[in-house]
Amino acid sequence: MKKTILSSVAALALVAGIGAAQALTLDEVKSNGYVQAATANEVPYGYMKEDGSAAGIGPDVAIAVFKKLGVNEVNWTVTPFGTLIPGLKARRFALAAAEQNISPERCKQVSFTEPNSSYGEGLLVKKGNPKKLTTYADIAKDPSLKVAVVSGANNIDFLRAVGVKDNQIVVIQANADALATVQNRADAYAATELTVSKLAEGGANVEQVKPFTDPVVNGKPVRNYGGFAFRPEDQALRDAYNAALVEFRKTDEYKKILTSYGLSEESIKAAMAKNVADLCAGR
């Protein structure tokens, strides 16, 4: 019996050792000289430029924060939005910097930082807004209408919450598919206000619904709070990054990055007024 107990303790110690070895730390990142990060190709939250460099709210802030931590190189991977969390959990990269909304469901899978941004919802429609849409609930009123949404995006939850049926929803793989989808397969594309705004700027036959009323879910208008996602086992790395992010948010450099991509002062203040613990708890 004694031998069995000792063997069990040794086995547990070995498992614990393996678990600890798998956790990525800031010291290890510094030793490597770089960190591997991922974003989705969605302007202005995170995307790759023609020269192969990353840009957007998430990448720009991540690069600045890692420099504060003594890590001067961030190697970027672009992956569809719906694969960010699975890719992170599969250890293909160390963090996701795509301004994913911090939600209770996602908090069960990854460890988020404090909010980095805040933004509302929007609708992209054909030029002239032929269906006269003003909010997500308008789509629910007409069962013949179709609305597109990116796979993995929480906009689908907001659509369902206001009564839109699953047979009205067209799931697309990337934000880049939205323009063609609105022209050919859907009456609208549901996304965040900044995503819709940028798409409307580049599309001759589409427009952003204005005025638009954010959907009301559980008695409150919907507002997203984007953060950086880490693996739960990499908590020490997340904590070091989070502390540096909180300090960086106090700087003019931080505000300049966010406003350069169209975020208002009000949205920046809204992000700072929330904390990750409340968001993960659904408050």
N, C-alpha and C positions, 0 to 999 in steps of 0.2 A: 504493500500500500504506500509506504514511504517513497519507494522508487517511482511509483506512478505519479504521486504528487509532485515530486521534483521534476519529472519529465514534463508534466503539464505546465509547471511554472516556467521551465526552460522554453517550451513551445510558445507560451504566451509572450515571453520576453523577446523571442525571435520575431514573432508577428509584430509586436510593438516596435521593434527595431526597424523592420521593413517599412512599417507605416511612417516612422519618423524620417527614414531615408528618402521617402517619396515626397515629403513636404519641401517645396521650394522656398528658400529664404532670400532675404535681401543680400546677405553676404555671398550666397552662391551666385546670384545674379551679377553682383559686382565682380566676382571672380571670373565669371564667364565673359564679362565685358559688354553684355547685351541682354535684352529681354525680348521674348517673342510675344507679340500681341496680335489681336485680330480685330477687324472691323467689318461692317457690312457696307456694300457699295450704295450708300444713301446720302445724297447731299441734303443738308449741310452737316449731318451728324458725324459721318465718317465715310471716306471714299479714297480712291487712289487717283492721283493725277496722271497725266500722260507721261510724265518723266519717271513714273514708278514710285514716287514718294506719296506718303499718306497725308491727308488733310482732313479738315472738319473739326467740329467742336471736340469730339472725343479724342482723336489722335493729337491735335494741337496741344490740348491740356495734358494728355498723358506724356508727351515728349517733354514738356516743360517741367512736370512734376518729377519725372525720372531724372532729369538733369539736376534738380534740387537734391535728389538722393544719391547723386554721384554716378548715375548710369547714363552714359551719353549716346548709347545706340539702342534704338528700338527697331526690331525687324518685324515688318508687317505682313499679315496674311489677310486676304479678302475672302470672305465666305458668305453665302446666303444668310440672311437674318435668322432664319429658322434653325440654322446649324451652329450658331454662336455658342449656345449653352452646351449642346452635345459635344462640340469640338473642344470646348474648355474642359469638360469632364473627362474627355478622352486624352487629355494632356497634349493636345496638338499646339497649344499656346498657353501662356501664363495668365493672360487677362483678356477680357473683351472690352473694347472701347468703342461702343456704338451708340451710346446714350439710350440703352435699353431702359424701359420704364421699370422702376423698382416696385414690384408687386409681391403680395404674399406667396403666390404660386412660384414665382421665380426665386424668391428668398429660400424656399425649401430645397432648392437645387444648388444655388451658388451663394457666395458671400459678397454682398454689395458694399460699396463705399457710401459715404454721405452723398447727397444729390449733387450732380455737377451742372444740371440744367433743368429747366421747367418749360413746358409747352402744352398748348391746347390741341384740339382736333381740327380736322378740315376735310373738305370734299373737293375732288377734281372732277369736273364735268365737261361735256362738249360745249363748244363756244355758244354763248347765248343762253346756257342753262335751260334747255328745252323742257325738262321735266319740272322746272321751278323748285328745285330742292333747296332747303335752307338749313336742314339738320338731318341727322341719321334717322330720326323718327319718321321723317317724310317717306323714307324708303319702305318702312314697315307698313305704311298705309296703302301701298299699291303692290300686291303680290307679284305683279308682272315685272317689276323693276329688278335689275341686277346690280350688285355692288362688288367691286374687286377689293381684295385685301392681301397683303403679303403674308406668306406662310410664316407662322411663328409670331406675328405681330399681335399685340393685345387689342388692337382696334376691333378684332372679331368679337371680343367679349363685350365691348361697348355696343356693337351692332345688335348682338343677341339680347343684351339687357333692355334695349328699347323696342324689341319685338321683331327684328329682322329675322326671317327664317333661313335655315341653312341652305335651302334650295335657291335662295336669292343671292348667295355669296359665291363669288368666283375667286378661288385662291390662286395667286400668282407667286412665282418663285423669287422675284426681285423687283425692287422699285423701278428699275429700268424698263420693265414690261408694262408699266401702268399706262403710258400714252397710247400704245397700240391697243391695249385692252379696252380702254374707254372708247376708242374709236370703233371697235369691232365687236366686243363681247359683253360690255357692261355699260350701265348708264352713269356710273360714278366710280371713283376710286377713293376709299377711305384711308386716311393716313394722318400724320400730325400736321399742324398748320404750316410749319416751315418746310416740310417735305412737299406739301401741295403747292406752296408758294413758289418753290424752286422749279418744280415741274411745269407750272403754269407759265413761268418766264421763258422756258425753252420750247413750249409747244404752241404752234400757230392755231391749232383747231380746238384748243381746250382752254378752260379758265378755272380759277379758284372761286368757289361759292362765297359771295359777299353780299350782304352780311351772313355770317354763319353762327348758329347757336350751338355751343358745346352740348353734347348729350348729358342728360341728368341720370345718374346711376345711384341708387340708394339715397335719393334725396339731395345729392350734391352734384354740381357741374363737374365733369371729368377734367382733370388736369394731370398730365404726366410729369414724372420726375426721373430724369435720366441719370444713371450712375455707371460706375465701372464694376465689372464682375470678376471675381476671383474664385478659385476652388476653395471649398471650406477647409480642406487640410492645409492650405497655404495661408492660414490665418495671420501668421507673423508678417509675411510679406504684405498682405492686405492691410494690416494695421499700420505698418511703416508708410505705405503709400497713402493711406487714408489720412494720417496725421499731416503728411506733407501737402496733401490736397487741401485740407482745411486751412492751413496757413496760406497756401497759394491763392485761395479764394478771396483773401483780404487785399490782394494786390491790384494795382491798375492794369498790370499785364494780363491778369486773368480776365478782367472785365473787357479789355480790348479784344481778346480772342473771341469771347462770346458775342459781343456787339458787332464784330466784323462779319459774323455769319447771320445777322438779322435778329438776334435775341434782344428783346427790349429790357430796359432797366427794371421794369416791373417783374418780368419773368425771372431775371437774375435774383431779385430780392425774394421772389416766391420760392425759389430753390433753396436759398439760404435759411428760409423760415421753417423748412421741414427738416426732419432728421430720419435717418435710415431705419431706426428702431420702430418708429411710428408707422412708416410706410410698409415695412415688412409685416406689421401687425394689422394692416388694413385701416389705419387711422388717418 
